[in-house]
Amino acid sequence: MSNSLQNCFLGIMALSLSVIAIELAPVSRQSTAWNRCLETTRNFLSKIHSLEGKGQVGREAIAVNICNGAVHYKNKD
C-alpha cells in the first residue's frame, strides 16, 4: 500500500512539472523575442549621431520604449 501511494505521488509530481514546463514555454519565447528586439534596437540607436548626447542610459530607455510598442513622434508646436 505504501509503495503504491509513493508511486502515485511521484506520478503527480511528474505530471505537475510537465504542466509547469508547458505553461512556461510561451513566456520563454516572448522574453527571447523581447531581448532580441532590445539588443537590435540598442545597436541601431548607438549608431545615430543625434542621440549621442542622451548617453547610454538614455538610448537604453528609448530602446525599451520602442520594444514595448511606444510610438515616437516630433511635437510641432
Phi, psi and omega in degrees: 000315181296321181293320180290326177293319178296318178295323178297315179296320177297320178295318178295319178296317179296318178296319179297316178296323178295317179295318178298316179297319179294321180290331181276346182300312179297324178295320178296316179296320181293319180291327176295316178296319180294319178296322177295317177299314182298316181295315180296315181294320178299317178295320179296314182292332179291342180267354180271117186292330182289347179261005181296329180290341180286337182079174182296320181293319179295317178294324177296318179295319177296319179297319178296316178299316181296314182291337176275357176101013179291148177250122181259131177218160182267129177289135178246080181267000000 
